[in-house]
Each structure stands twice: as structure tokens, then as C-alpha cells.
Amino acid sequence: MKTVKKQPSRMCIACREMKPKAELTRVVRTPEGEIFVDESGKAAGRGAYVCNQKECLQKINAKKLLHKSFSTDVKKEVYERIEEDAFGNE
Ligand SMILES: [Zn+2]
């Protein structure tokens, strides 16, 4: 018999809705100041979450929300990587 694990929820930085972690892309800032898309979801550091909705991805791009979240410059590649992670290579 399988026990249903309770999914931890996190807040999307764009729409500010709580979503199960599976629907979010985690971006992490390591203590060394590196910022990248954390596919394992286990990297150490401060995390920011974006849900897999086109509007949210557009919003973080347009308003540089990652920038704000981490209070530092976030490379364009990171934003692009999030989009890839959410939608694959279309
Ligand atoms: Zn969202």
C-alpha cells in the first residue's frame, strides 16, 4: 500500500500563488553567489520559485523578478533556462 506523500508547496515569485513543488521551477543562489536553475531541487542556497505558466515567465522576464528576489544581477541565460525547463525546446 502506498502512502500519499504530502507535497510541499512554495510560492511563485510572479503570481504569488502557492503551488506544489512539482509545478515550479526552482532557481537557487548558492552561498558563493552562483545563480542557476536547480533541477534536482536540492542545491544548497536561497531558492526562488516560478510556476510553469507562460504569464509568470513573461512577468519575471519583464520585471526582472529574479533580480529582485536575489537582490543581485541575474544573467539572461538563467531566465532562458527557466523557460526551457518549463516548456522544453519548442
Ligand atoms: Zn506563477
PDB file of the backbone (N, CA, C, O) and the ligand in Angstrom, with CONECT records:
HET     ZN  A 101       1
ATOM      1  N   MET A   1       0.848  -1.209   0.000  1.00  0.00           N
ATOM      2  CA  MET A   1       0.000   0.000   0.000  1.00  0.00           C
ATOM      3  C   MET A   1       0.879   1.253   0.000  1.00  0.00           C
ATOM      4  O   MET A   1       1.840   1.379   0.759  1.00  0.00           O
ATOM      5  N   LYS A   2       0.511   2.140  -0.861  1.00  0.00           N
ATOM      6  CA  LYS A   2       1.286   3.373  -0.960  1.00  0.00           C
ATOM      7  C   LYS A   2       0.683   4.464  -0.079  1.00  0.00           C
ATOM      8  O   LYS A   2      -0.532   4.663  -0.053  1.00  0.00           O
ATOM      9  N   THR A   3       1.531   5.142   0.618  1.00  0.00           N
ATOM     10  CA  THR A   3       1.043   6.297   1.367  1.00  0.00           C
ATOM     11  C   THR A   3       1.278   7.526   0.512  1.00  0.00           C
ATOM     12  O   THR A   3       2.338   7.691  -0.092  1.00  0.00           O
ATOM     13  N   VAL A   4       0.294   8.366   0.470  1.00  0.00           N
ATOM     14  CA  VAL A   4       0.406   9.575  -0.342  1.00  0.00           C
ATOM     15  C   VAL A   4       1.220  10.616   0.429  1.00  0.00           C
ATOM     16  O   VAL A   4       0.850  11.059   1.517  1.00  0.00           O
ATOM     17  N   LYS A   5       2.318  10.973  -0.175  1.00  0.00           N
ATOM     18  CA  LYS A   5       3.171  11.977   0.464  1.00  0.00           C
ATOM     19  C   LYS A   5       2.581  13.358   0.274  1.00  0.00           C
ATOM     20  O   LYS A   5       2.108  13.709  -0.807  1.00  0.00           O
ATOM     21  N   LYS A   6       2.618  14.112   1.312  1.00  0.00           N
ATOM     22  CA  LYS A   6       2.119  15.476   1.203  1.00  0.00           C
ATOM     23  C   LYS A   6       3.137  16.304   0.427  1.00  0.00           C
ATOM     24  O   LYS A   6       4.316  16.363   0.774  1.00  0.00           O
ATOM     25  N   GLN A   7       2.653  16.931  -0.619  1.00  0.00           N
ATOM     26  CA  GLN A   7       3.535  17.754  -1.446  1.00  0.00           C
ATOM     27  C   GLN A   7       3.818  19.081  -0.772  1.00  0.00           C
ATOM     28  O   GLN A   7       2.891  19.812  -0.423  1.00  0.00           O
ATOM     29  N   PRO A   8       5.071  19.396  -0.587  1.00  0.00           N
ATOM     30  CA  PRO A   8       5.343  20.717  -0.036  1.00  0.00           C
ATOM     31  C   PRO A   8       5.031  21.801  -1.063  1.00  0.00           C
ATOM     32  O   PRO A   8       5.303  21.628  -2.252  1.00  0.00           O
ATOM     33  N   SER A   9       4.469  22.899  -0.618  1.00  0.00           N
ATOM     34  CA  SER A   9       4.140  23.986  -1.529  1.00  0.00           C
ATOM     35  C   SER A   9       5.125  25.142  -1.381  1.00  0.00           C
ATOM     36  O   SER A   9       5.700  25.384  -0.320  1.00  0.00           O
ATOM     37  N   ARG A  10       5.282  25.828  -2.484  1.00  0.00           N
ATOM     38  CA  ARG A  10       6.140  27.014  -2.489  1.00  0.00           C
ATOM     39  C   ARG A  10       5.420  28.123  -3.245  1.00  0.00           C
ATOM     40  O   ARG A  10       4.510  27.871  -4.035  1.00  0.00           O
ATOM     41  N   MET A  11       5.843  29.338  -2.989  1.00  0.00           N
ATOM     42  CA  MET A  11       5.185  30.461  -3.638  1.00  0.00           C
ATOM     43  C   MET A  11       5.922  30.877  -4.907  1.00  0.00           C
ATOM     44  O   MET A  11       7.139  31.062  -4.917  1.00  0.00           O
ATOM     45  N   CYS A  12       5.149  31.014  -5.961  1.00  0.00           N
ATOM     46  CA  CYS A  12       5.696  31.512  -7.220  1.00  0.00           C
ATOM     47  C   CYS A  12       5.993  33.004  -7.051  1.00  0.00           C
ATOM     48  O   CYS A  12       5.156  33.750  -6.544  1.00  0.00           O
ATOM     49  N   ILE A  13       7.173  33.433  -7.472  1.00  0.00           N
ATOM     50  CA  ILE A  13       7.543  34.839  -7.271  1.00  0.00           C
ATOM     51  C   ILE A  13       6.796  35.777  -8.220  1.00  0.00           C
ATOM     52  O   ILE A  13       6.805  36.993  -8.024  1.00  0.00           O
ATOM     53  N   ALA A  14       6.151  35.219  -9.246  1.00  0.00           N
ATOM     54  CA  ALA A  14       5.426  36.069 -10.186  1.00  0.00           C
ATOM     55  C   ALA A  14       3.956  36.243  -9.788  1.00  0.00           C
ATOM     56  O   ALA A  14       3.487  37.367  -9.612  1.00  0.00           O
ATOM     57  N   CYS A  15       3.231  35.122  -9.648  1.00  0.00           N
ATOM     58  CA  CYS A  15       1.800  35.246  -9.338  1.00  0.00           C
ATOM     59  C   CYS A  15       1.529  35.175  -7.831  1.00  0.00           C
ATOM     60  O   CYS A  15       0.413  35.438  -7.382  1.00  0.00           O
ATOM     61  N   ARG A  16       2.559  34.816  -7.058  1.00  0.00           N
ATOM     62  CA  ARG A  16       2.473  34.738  -5.602  1.00  0.00           C
ATOM     63  C   ARG A  16       1.428  33.742  -5.111  1.00  0.00           C
ATOM     64  O   ARG A  16       0.862  33.887  -4.027  1.00  0.00           O
ATOM     65  N   GLU A  17       1.189  32.730  -5.938  1.00  0.00           N
ATOM     66  CA  GLU A  17       0.294  31.664  -5.515  1.00  0.00           C
ATOM     67  C   GLU A  17       1.120  30.511  -4.982  1.00  0.00           C
ATOM     68  O   GLU A  17       2.240  30.271  -5.433  1.00  0.00           O
ATOM     69  N   MET A  18       0.557  29.802  -4.018  1.00  0.00           N
ATOM     70  CA  MET A  18       1.227  28.626  -3.501  1.00  0.00           C
ATOM     71  C   MET A  18       0.958  27.457  -4.449  1.00  0.00           C
ATOM     72  O   MET A  18      -0.188  27.173  -4.797  1.00  0.00           O
ATOM     73  N   LYS A  19       2.023  26.795  -4.853  1.00  0.00           N
ATOM     74  CA  LYS A  19       1.890  25.679  -5.789  1.00  0.00           C
ATOM     75  C   LYS A  19       2.709  24.505  -5.278  1.00  0.00           C
ATOM     76  O   LYS A  19       3.704  24.689  -4.577  1.00  0.00           O
ATOM     77  N   PRO A  20       2.279  23.278  -5.638  1.00  0.00           N
ATOM     78  CA  PRO A  20       3.129  22.136  -5.288  1.00  0.00           C
ATOM     79  C   PRO A  20       4.466  22.249  -6.000  1.00  0.00           C
ATOM     80  O   PRO A  20       4.538  22.751  -7.122  1.00  0.00           O
ATOM     81  N   LYS A  21       5.510  21.790  -5.357  1.00  0.00           N
ATOM     82  CA  LYS A  21       6.858  21.963  -5.901  1.00  0.00           C
ATOM     83  C   LYS A  21       7.019  21.408  -7.313  1.00  0.00           C
ATOM     84  O   LYS A  21       7.828  21.906  -8.095  1.00  0.00           O
ATOM     85  N   ALA A  22       6.244  20.374  -7.631  1.00  0.00           N
ATOM     86  CA  ALA A  22       6.357  19.749  -8.951  1.00  0.00           C
ATOM     87  C   ALA A  22       5.967  20.698 -10.082  1.00  0.00           C
ATOM     88  O   ALA A  22       6.384  20.517 -11.226  1.00  0.00           O
ATOM     89  N   GLU A  23       5.168  21.704  -9.755  1.00  0.00           N
ATOM     90  CA  GLU A  23       4.725  22.641 -10.794  1.00  0.00           C
ATOM     91  C   GLU A  23       5.594  23.885 -10.867  1.00  0.00           C
ATOM     92  O   GLU A  23       5.289  24.837 -11.585  1.00  0.00           O
ATOM     93  N   LEU A  24       6.661  23.858 -10.124  1.00  0.00           N
ATOM     94  CA  LEU A  24       7.508  25.043 -10.061  1.00  0.00           C
ATOM     95  C   LEU A  24       8.918  24.741 -10.540  1.00  0.00           C
ATOM     96  O   LEU A  24       9.393  23.608 -10.465  1.00  0.00           O
ATOM     97  N   THR A  25       9.562  25.767 -11.026  1.00  0.00           N
ATOM     98  CA  THR A  25      10.978  25.670 -11.346  1.00  0.00           C
ATOM     99  C   THR A  25      11.728  26.378 -10.235  1.00  0.00           C
ATOM    100  O   THR A  25      11.407  27.512  -9.879  1.00  0.00           O
ATOM    101  N   ARG A  26      12.721  25.708  -9.694  1.00  0.00           N
ATOM    102  CA  ARG A  26      13.481  26.315  -8.607  1.00  0.00           C
ATOM    103  C   ARG A  26      14.762  26.942  -9.147  1.00  0.00           C
ATOM    104  O   ARG A  26      15.523  26.318  -9.886  1.00  0.00           O
ATOM    105  N   VAL A  27      14.968  28.163  -8.766  1.00  0.00           N
ATOM    106  CA  VAL A  27      16.214  28.839  -9.093  1.00  0.00           C
ATOM    107  C   VAL A  27      16.913  29.059  -7.767  1.00  0.00           C
ATOM    108  O   VAL A  27      16.296  29.492  -6.794  1.00  0.00           O
ATOM    109  N   VAL A  28      18.187  28.764  -7.732  1.00  0.00           N
ATOM    110  CA  VAL A  28      18.899  28.853  -6.466  1.00  0.00           C
ATOM    111  C   VAL A  28      20.079  29.814  -6.559  1.00  0.00           C
ATOM    112  O   VAL A  28      20.729  29.940  -7.597  1.00  0.00           O
ATOM    113  N   ARG A  29      20.331  30.481  -5.447  1.00  0.00           N
ATOM    114  CA  ARG A  29      21.542  31.289  -5.333  1.00  0.00           C
ATOM    115  C   ARG A  29      22.383  30.660  -4.247  1.00  0.00           C
ATOM    116  O   ARG A  29      21.998  30.642  -3.078  1.00  0.00           O
ATOM    117  N   THR A  30      23.513  30.154  -4.632  1.00  0.00           N
ATOM    118  CA  THR A  30      24.380  29.470  -3.678  1.00  0.00           C
ATOM    119  C   THR A  30      25.077  30.476  -2.781  1.00  0.00           C
ATOM    120  O   THR A  30      25.121  31.667  -3.090  1.00  0.00           O
ATOM    121  N   PRO A  31      25.625  29.995  -1.661  1.00  0.00           N
ATOM    122  CA  PRO A  31      26.367  30.919  -0.787  1.00  0.00           C
ATOM    123  C   PRO A  31      27.539  31.585  -1.510  1.00  0.00           C
ATOM    124  O   PRO A  31      28.010  32.642  -1.090  1.00  0.00           O
ATOM    125  N   GLU A  32      28.007  30.969  -2.593  1.00  0.00           N
ATOM    126  CA  GLU A  32      29.099  31.556  -3.380  1.00  0.00           C
ATOM    127  C   GLU A  32      28.601  32.619  -4.353  1.00  0.00           C
ATOM    128  O   GLU A  32      29.398  33.281  -5.018  1.00  0.00           O
ATOM    129  N   GLY A  33      27.292  32.777  -4.433  1.00  0.00           N
ATOM    130  CA  GLY A  33      26.734  33.805  -5.294  1.00  0.00           C
ATOM    131  C   GLY A  33      26.414  33.340  -6.694  1.00  0.00           C
ATOM    132  O   GLY A  33      26.094  34.148  -7.565  1.00  0.00           O
ATOM    133  N   GLU A  34      26.499  32.038  -6.915  1.00  0.00           N
ATOM    134  CA  GLU A  34      26.154  31.486  -8.215  1.00  0.00           C
ATOM    135  C   GLU A  34      24.640  31.347  -8.317  1.00  0.00           C
ATOM    136  O   GLU A  34      23.983  30.936  -7.361  1.00  0.00           O
ATOM    137  N   ILE A  35      24.092  31.690  -9.475  1.00  0.00           N
ATOM    138  CA  ILE A  35      22.651  31.556  -9.656  1.00  0.00           C
ATOM    139  C   ILE A  35      22.371  30.636 -10.826  1.00  0.00           C
ATOM    140  O   ILE A  35      22.862  30.855 -11.933  1.00  0.00           O
ATOM    141  N   PHE A  36      21.586  29.614 -10.577  1.00  0.00           N
ATOM    142  CA  PHE A  36      21.264  28.685 -11.658  1.00  0.00           C
ATOM    143  C   PHE A  36      19.935  27.989 -11.398  1.00  0.00           C
ATOM    144  O   PHE A  36      19.394  28.023 -10.293  1.00  0.00           O
ATOM    145  N   VAL A  37      19.421  27.354 -12.461  1.00  0.00           N
ATOM    146  CA  VAL A  37      18.189  26.590 -12.339  1.00  0.00           C
ATOM    147  C   VAL A  37      18.532  25.255 -11.673  1.00  0.00           C
ATOM    148  O   VAL A  37      19.351  24.484 -12.175  1.00  0.00           O
ATOM    149  N   ASP A  38      17.907  25.010 -10.570  1.00  0.00           N
ATOM    150  CA  ASP A  38      18.211  23.828  -9.771  1.00  0.00           C
ATOM    151  C   ASP A  38      17.254  22.699 -10.118  1.00  0.00           C
ATOM    152  O   ASP A  38      16.152  22.599  -9.579  1.00  0.00           O
ATOM    153  N   GLU A  39      17.708  21.857 -11.030  1.00  0.00           N
ATOM    154  CA  GLU A  39      16.832  20.777 -11.489  1.00  0.00           C
ATOM    155  C   GLU A  39      16.629  19.693 -10.443  1.00  0.00           C
ATOM    156  O   GLU A  39      15.570  19.067 -10.398  1.00  0.00           O
ATOM    157  N   SER A  40      17.622  19.467  -9.611  1.00  0.00           N
ATOM    158  CA  SER A  40      17.500  18.440  -8.567  1.00  0.00           C
ATOM    159  C   SER A  40      16.589  18.928  -7.443  1.00  0.00           C
ATOM    160  O   SER A  40      15.990  18.126  -6.727  1.00  0.00           O
ATOM    161  N   GLY A  41      16.491  20.245  -7.296  1.00  0.00           N
ATOM    162  CA  GLY A  41      15.699  20.814  -6.213  1.00  0.00           C
ATOM    163  C   GLY A  41      16.373  20.684  -4.871  1.00  0.00           C
ATOM    164  O   GLY A  41      15.758  20.927  -3.833  1.00  0.00           O
ATOM    165  N   LYS A  42      17.638  20.302  -4.887  1.00  0.00           N
ATOM    166  CA  LYS A  42      18.325  20.040  -3.623  1.00  0.00           C
ATOM    167  C   LYS A  42      19.582  20.867  -3.421  1.00  0.00           C
ATOM    168  O   LYS A  42      20.282  20.703  -2.422  1.00  0.00           O
ATOM    169  N   ALA A  43      19.865  21.733  -4.344  1.00  0.00           N
ATOM    170  CA  ALA A  43      21.072  22.538  -4.214  1.00  0.00           C
ATOM    171  C   ALA A  43      20.967  23.451  -2.997  1.00  0.00           C
ATOM    172  O   ALA A  43      19.897  23.969  -2.677  1.00  0.00           O
ATOM    173  N   ALA A  44      22.098  23.635  -2.332  1.00  0.00           N
ATOM    174  CA  ALA A  44      22.110  24.488  -1.152  1.00  0.00           C
ATOM    175  C   ALA A  44      22.069  25.942  -1.563  1.00  0.00           C
ATOM    176  O   ALA A  44      22.671  26.338  -2.561  1.00  0.00           O
ATOM    177  N   GLY A  45      21.361  26.723  -0.793  1.00  0.00           N
ATOM    178  CA  GLY A  45      21.306  28.146  -1.085  1.00  0.00           C
ATOM    179  C   GLY A  45      19.893  28.666  -0.970  1.00  0.00           C
ATOM    180  O   GLY A  45      18.975  27.962  -0.549  1.00  0.00           O
ATOM    181  N   ARG A  46      19.744  29.922  -1.356  1.00  0.00           N
ATOM    182  CA  ARG A  46      18.440  30.561  -1.274  1.00  0.00           C
ATOM    183  C   ARG A  46      17.684  30.276  -2.561  1.00  0.00           C
ATOM    184  O   ARG A  46      18.203  30.505  -3.654  1.00  0.00           O
ATOM    185  N   GLY A  47      16.480  29.785  -2.438  1.00  0.00           N
ATOM    186  CA  GLY A  47      15.723  29.432  -3.632  1.00  0.00           C
ATOM    187  C   GLY A  47      14.625  30.422  -3.957  1.00  0.00           C
ATOM    188  O   GLY A  47      14.070  31.077  -3.075  1.00  0.00           O
ATOM    189  N   ALA A  48      14.328  30.514  -5.231  1.00  0.00           N
ATOM    190  CA  ALA A  48      13.167  31.280  -5.693  1.00  0.00           C
ATOM    191  C   ALA A  48      12.417  30.369  -6.643  1.00  0.00           C
ATOM    192  O   ALA A  48      13.025  29.593  -7.380  1.00  0.00           O
ATOM    193  N   TYR A  49      11.105  30.462  -6.626  1.00  0.00           N
ATOM    194  CA  TYR A  49      10.307  29.533  -7.420  1.00  0.00           C
ATOM    195  C   TYR A  49       9.437  30.280  -8.419  1.00  0.00           C
ATOM    196  O   TYR A  49       8.878  31.337  -8.127  1.00  0.00           O
ATOM    197  N   VAL A  50       9.344  29.694  -9.607  1.00  0.00           N
ATOM    198  CA  VAL A  50       8.462  30.232 -10.639  1.00  0.00           C
ATOM    199  C   VAL A  50       7.612  29.088 -11.147  1.00  0.00           C
ATOM    200  O   VAL A  50       8.130  28.007 -11.427  1.00  0.00           O
ATOM    201  N   CYS A  51       6.312  29.309 -11.271  1.00  0.00           N
ATOM    202  CA  CYS A  51       5.473  28.220 -11.768  1.00  0.00           C
ATOM    203  C   CYS A  51       5.529  28.168 -13.283  1.00  0.00           C
ATOM    204  O   CYS A  51       5.960  29.115 -13.941  1.00  0.00           O
ATOM    205  N   ASN A  52       5.090  27.055 -13.816  1.00  0.00           N
ATOM    206  CA  ASN A  52       5.214  26.806 -15.248  1.00  0.00           C
ATOM    207  C   ASN A  52       4.087  27.425 -16.061  1.00  0.00           C
ATOM    208  O   ASN A  52       3.471  26.757 -16.891  1.00  0.00           O
ATOM    209  N   GLN A  53       3.826  28.677 -15.824  1.00  0.00           N
ATOM    210  CA  GLN A  53       2.804  29.374 -16.593  1.00  0.00           C
ATOM    211  C   GLN A  53       3.492  30.429 -17.435  1.00  0.00           C
ATOM    212  O   GLN A  53       4.376  31.146 -16.965  1.00  0.00           O
ATOM    213  N   LYS A  54       3.078  30.510 -18.665  1.00  0.00           N
ATOM    214  CA  LYS A  54       3.688  31.455 -19.576  1.00  0.00           C
ATOM    215  C   LYS A  54       3.655  32.890 -19.018  1.00  0.00           C
ATOM    216  O   LYS A  54       4.632  33.632 -19.126  1.00  0.00           O
ATOM    217  N   GLU A  55       2.537  33.254 -18.433  1.00  0.00           N
ATOM    218  CA  GLU A  55       2.403  34.625 -17.910  1.00  0.00           C
ATOM    219  C   GLU A  55       3.447  34.901 -16.833  1.00  0.00           C
ATOM    220  O   GLU A  55       4.007  35.995 -16.753  1.00  0.00           O
ATOM    221  N   CYS A  56       3.695  33.891 -16.012  1.00  0.00           N
ATOM    222  CA  CYS A  56       4.653  34.080 -14.930  1.00  0.00           C
ATOM    223  C   CYS A  56       6.064  34.212 -15.456  1.00  0.00           C
ATOM    224  O   CYS A  56       6.851  35.016 -14.958  1.00  0.00           O
ATOM    225  N   LEU A  57       6.382  33.414 -16.473  1.00  0.00           N
ATOM    226  CA  LEU A  57       7.706  33.505 -17.060  1.00  0.00           C
ATOM    227  C   LEU A  57       7.907  34.854 -17.729  1.00  0.00           C
ATOM    228  O   LEU A  57       8.977  35.456 -17.646  1.00  0.00           O
ATOM    229  N   GLN A  58       6.855  35.313 -18.394  1.00  0.00           N
ATOM    230  CA  GLN A  58       6.939  36.631 -19.031  1.00  0.00           C
ATOM    231  C   GLN A  58       7.111  37.715 -17.981  1.00  0.00           C
ATOM    232  O   GLN A  58       7.862  38.674 -18.159  1.00  0.00           O
ATOM    233  N   LYS A  59       6.401  37.533 -16.898  1.00  0.00           N
ATOM    234  CA  LYS A  59       6.449  38.533 -15.834  1.00  0.00           C
ATOM    235  C   LYS A  59       7.832  38.604 -15.178  1.00  0.00           C
ATOM    236  O   LYS A  59       8.347  39.695 -14.934  1.00  0.00           O
ATOM    237  N   ILE A  60       8.420  37.467 -14.899  1.00  0.00           N
ATOM    238  CA  ILE A  60       9.744  37.527 -14.281  1.00  0.00           C
ATOM    239  C   ILE A  60      10.771  38.126 -15.226  1.00  0.00           C
ATOM    240  O   ILE A  60      11.709  38.799 -14.798  1.00  0.00           O
ATOM    241  N   ASN A  61      10.585  37.872 -16.520  1.00  0.00           N
ATOM    242  CA  ASN A  61      11.466  38.478 -17.514  1.00  0.00           C
ATOM    243  C   ASN A  61      11.286  39.979 -17.590  1.00  0.00           C
ATOM    244  O   ASN A  61      12.250  40.741 -17.522  1.00  0.00           O
ATOM    245  N   ALA A  62      10.036  40.392 -17.731  1.00  0.00           N
ATOM    246  CA  ALA A  62       9.727  41.802 -17.922  1.00  0.00           C
ATOM    247  C   ALA A  62      10.086  42.624 -16.686  1.00  0.00           C
ATOM    248  O   ALA A  62      10.588  43.743 -16.796  1.00  0.00           O
ATOM    249  N   LYS A  63       9.825  42.061 -15.522  1.00  0.00           N
ATOM    250  CA  LYS A  63      10.052  42.839 -14.300  1.00  0.00           C
ATOM    251  C   LYS A  63      11.336  42.467 -13.580  1.00  0.00           C
ATOM    252  O   LYS A  63      11.626  42.970 -12.495  1.00  0.00           O
ATOM    253  N   LYS A  64      12.100  41.576 -14.204  1.00  0.00           N
ATOM    254  CA  LYS A  64      13.342  41.125 -13.589  1.00  0.00           C
ATOM    255  C   LYS A  64      13.121  40.698 -12.135  1.00  0.00           C
ATOM    256  O   LYS A  64      13.813  41.144 -11.220  1.00  0.00           O
ATOM    257  N   LEU A  65      12.144  39.828 -11.961  1.00  0.00           N
ATOM    258  CA  LEU A  65      11.786  39.426 -10.602  1.00  0.00           C
ATOM    259  C   LEU A  65      12.860  38.595  -9.905  1.00  0.00           C
ATOM    260  O   LEU A  65      12.985  38.638  -8.681  1.00  0.00           O
ATOM    261  N   LEU A  66      13.623  37.850 -10.673  1.00  0.00           N
ATOM    262  CA  LEU A  66      14.707  37.083 -10.047  1.00  0.00           C
ATOM    263  C   LEU A  66      15.744  38.023  -9.480  1.00  0.00           C
ATOM    264  O   LEU A  66      16.254  37.851  -8.373  1.00  0.00           O
ATOM    265  N   HIS A  67      16.027  39.003 -10.270  1.00  0.00           N
ATOM    266  CA  HIS A  67      16.880  40.108  -9.903  1.00  0.00           C
ATOM    267  C   HIS A  67      16.503  40.651  -8.522  1.00  0.00           C
ATOM    268  O   HIS A  67      17.343  40.831  -7.640  1.00  0.00           O
ATOM    269  N   LYS A  68      15.206  40.901  -8.381  1.00  0.00           N
ATOM    270  CA  LYS A  68      14.701  41.451  -7.127  1.00  0.00           C
ATOM    271  C   LYS A  68      14.771  40.424  -6.006  1.00  0.00           C
ATOM    272  O   LYS A  68      15.141  40.738  -4.875  1.00  0.00           O
ATOM    273  N   SER A  69      14.413  39.207  -6.338  1.00  0.00           N
ATOM    274  CA  SER A  69      14.403  38.143  -5.347  1.00  0.00           C
ATOM    275  C   SER A  69      15.771  37.920  -4.715  1.00  0.00           C
ATOM    276  O   SER A  69      15.893  37.703  -3.509  1.00  0.00           O
ATOM    277  N   PHE A  70      16.783  37.978  -5.552  1.00  0.00           N
ATOM    278  CA  PHE A  70      18.132  37.692  -5.070  1.00  0.00           C
ATOM    279  C   PHE A  70      18.932  38.965  -4.792  1.00  0.00           C
ATOM    280  O   PHE A  70      20.082  38.901  -4.356  1.00  0.00           O
ATOM    281  N   SER A  71      18.324  40.104  -5.044  1.00  0.00           N
ATOM    282  CA  SER A  71      18.995  41.397  -4.874  1.00  0.00           C
ATOM    283  C   SER A  71      20.340  41.445  -5.577  1.00  0.00           C
ATOM    284  O   SER A  71      21.303  42.018  -5.065  1.00  0.00           O
ATOM    285  N   THR A  72      20.395  40.848  -6.735  1.00  0.00           N
ATOM    286  CA  THR A  72      21.635  40.897  -7.498  1.00  0.00           C
ATOM    287  C   THR A  72      21.327  40.692  -8.973  1.00  0.00           C
ATOM    288  O   THR A  72      20.209  40.346  -9.352  1.00  0.00           O
ATOM    289  N   ASP A  73      22.330  40.910  -9.780  1.00  0.00           N
ATOM    290  CA  ASP A  73      22.177  40.745 -11.209  1.00  0.00           C
ATOM    291  C   ASP A  73      22.003  39.267 -11.555  1.00  0.00           C
ATOM    292  O   ASP A  73      22.761  38.418 -11.087  1.00  0.00           O
ATOM    293  N   VAL A  74      21.011  38.975 -12.369  1.00  0.00           N
ATOM    294  CA  VAL A  74      20.795  37.598 -12.807  1.00  0.00           C
ATOM    295  C   VAL A  74      20.937  37.551 -14.318  1.00  0.00           C
ATOM    296  O   VAL A  74      20.289  38.303 -15.046  1.00  0.00           O
ATOM    297  N   LYS A  75      21.789  36.661 -14.768  1.00  0.00           N
ATOM    298  CA  LYS A  75      22.076  36.577 -16.199  1.00  0.00           C
ATOM    299  C   LYS A  75      20.853  36.178 -17.013  1.00  0.00           C
ATOM    300  O   LYS A  75      19.989  35.427 -16.562  1.00  0.00           O
ATOM    301  N   LYS A  76      20.817  36.707 -18.218  1.00  0.00           N
ATOM    302  CA  LYS A  76      19.744  36.417 -19.151  1.00  0.00           C
ATOM    303  C   LYS A  76      19.609  34.912 -19.384  1.00  0.00           C
ATOM    304  O   LYS A  76      18.505  34.397 -19.561  1.00  0.00           O
ATOM    305  N   GLU A  77      20.740  34.220 -19.381  1.00  0.00           N
ATOM    306  CA  GLU A  77      20.736  32.774 -19.620  1.00  0.00           C
ATOM    307  C   GLU A  77      19.905  32.039 -18.577  1.00  0.00           C
ATOM    308  O   GLU A  77      19.281  31.019 -18.870  1.00  0.00           O
ATOM    309  N   VAL A  78      19.904  32.564 -17.366  1.00  0.00           N
ATOM    310  CA  VAL A  78      19.140  31.915 -16.297  1.00  0.00           C
ATOM    311  C   VAL A  78      17.653  31.990 -16.607  1.00  0.00           C
ATOM    312  O   VAL A  78      16.917  31.020 -16.427  1.00  0.00           O
ATOM    313  N   TYR A  79      17.225  33.150 -17.073  1.00  0.00           N
ATOM    314  CA  TYR A  79      15.818  33.311 -17.448  1.00  0.00           C
ATOM    315  C   TYR A  79      15.456  32.378 -18.606  1.00  0.00           C
ATOM    316  O   TYR A  79      14.393  31.758 -18.632  1.00  0.00           O
ATOM    317  N   GLU A  80      16.377  32.308 -19.551  1.00  0.00           N
ATOM    318  CA  GLU A  80      16.131  31.436 -20.703  1.00  0.00           C
ATOM    319  C   GLU A  80      16.057  29.985 -20.287  1.00  0.00           C
ATOM    320  O   GLU A  80      15.255  29.207 -20.805  1.00  0.00           O
ATOM    321  N   ARG A  81      16.909  29.638 -19.343  1.00  0.00           N
ATOM    322  CA  ARG A  81      16.955  28.258 -18.849  1.00  0.00           C
ATOM    323  C   ARG A  81      15.641  27.874 -18.148  1.00  0.00           C
ATOM    324  O   ARG A  81      15.177  26.739 -18.260  1.00  0.00           O
ATOM    325  N   ILE A  82      15.064  28.815 -17.443  1.00  0.00           N
ATOM    326  CA  ILE A  82      13.798  28.560 -16.758  1.00  0.00           C
ATOM    327  C   ILE A  82      12.717  28.239 -17.777  1.00  0.00           C
ATOM    328  O   ILE A  82      11.919  27.318 -17.601  1.00  0.00           O
ATOM    329  N   GLU A  83      12.714  29.016 -18.836  1.00  0.00           N
ATOM    330  CA  GLU A  83      11.720  28.810 -19.874  1.00  0.00           C
ATOM    331  C   GLU A  83      11.898  27.440 -20.537  1.00  0.00           C
ATOM    332  O   GLU A  83      10.923  26.742 -20.817  1.00  0.00           O
ATOM    333  N   GLU A  84      13.131  27.078 -20.776  1.00  0.00           N
ATOM    334  CA  GLU A  84      13.411  25.764 -21.341  1.00  0.00           C
ATOM    335  C   GLU A  84      12.953  24.672 -20.400  1.00  0.00           C
ATOM    336  O   GLU A  84      12.356  23.676 -20.810  1.00  0.00           O
ATOM    337  N   ASP A  85      13.244  24.879 -19.144  1.00  0.00           N
ATOM    338  CA  ASP A  85      12.908  23.889 -18.138  1.00  0.00           C
ATOM    339  C   ASP A  85      11.396  23.696 -18.046  1.00  0.00           C
ATOM    340  O   ASP A  85      10.912  22.583 -17.840  1.00  0.00           O
ATOM    341  N   ALA A  86      10.663  24.789 -18.201  1.00  0.00           N
ATOM    342  CA  ALA A  86       9.217  24.730 -18.074  1.00  0.00           C
ATOM    343  C   ALA A  86       8.534  24.193 -19.325  1.00  0.00           C
ATOM    344  O   ALA A  86       7.526  23.493 -19.239  1.00  0.00           O
ATOM    345  N   PHE A  87       9.083  24.522 -20.477  1.00  0.00           N
ATOM    346  CA  PHE A  87       8.382  24.164 -21.719  1.00  0.00           C
ATOM    347  C   PHE A  87       9.164  23.260 -22.655  1.00  0.00           C
ATOM    348  O   PHE A  87       8.646  22.827 -23.684  1.00  0.00           O
ATOM    349  N   GLY A  88      10.399  22.979 -22.304  1.00  0.00           N
ATOM    350  CA  GLY A  88      11.215  22.178 -23.191  1.00  0.00           C
ATOM    351  C   GLY A  88      11.637  22.997 -24.389  1.00  0.00           C
ATOM    352  O   GLY A  88      11.345  24.191 -24.450  1.00  0.00           O
ATOM    353  N   ASN A  89      12.310  22.392 -25.331  1.00  0.00           N
ATOM    354  CA  ASN A  89      12.742  23.128 -26.518  1.00  0.00           C
ATOM    355  C   ASN A  89      11.677  23.066 -27.588  1.00  0.00           C
ATOM    356  O   ASN A  89      11.578  22.109 -28.356  1.00  0.00           O
ATOM    357  N   GLU A  90      10.888  24.117 -27.610  1.00  0.00           N
ATOM    358  CA  GLU A  90       9.804  24.114 -28.594  1.00  0.00           C
ATOM    359  C   GLU A  90      10.262  24.735 -29.885  1.00  0.00           C
ATOM    360  O   GLU A  90       9.487  24.823 -30.837  1.00  0.00           O
TER     361      GLU A  90
HETATM  362 ZN    ZN A 101       3.145  31.813 -11.075  1.00  0.00          ZN2+
END
